Amino acid sequence: MAKIVKFVYVTIIFLYMFHVSTNIEGDELHTFFILRARLMACTYETLSQMGPLEIQ
């Protein structure tokens, strides 16, 4: 059950960030990718602490 919740959580975040990235151009896009990378890292850390990631 937890595995499904984690998968849905990551998918929603990814889709949201992809949606936002399509509305940003130029220098803002570069800054956005840095922020997204940090968010992904934080999200991955949080999920890893919840339990082993089994998403393929």
Secondary structure, 3 states (H helix, E strand, C coil): CHHHHHHHHHHHHHHHHHHHHCCCCCHHHHHHHHHHHHHHHHHHHHHHHHCCCCCC
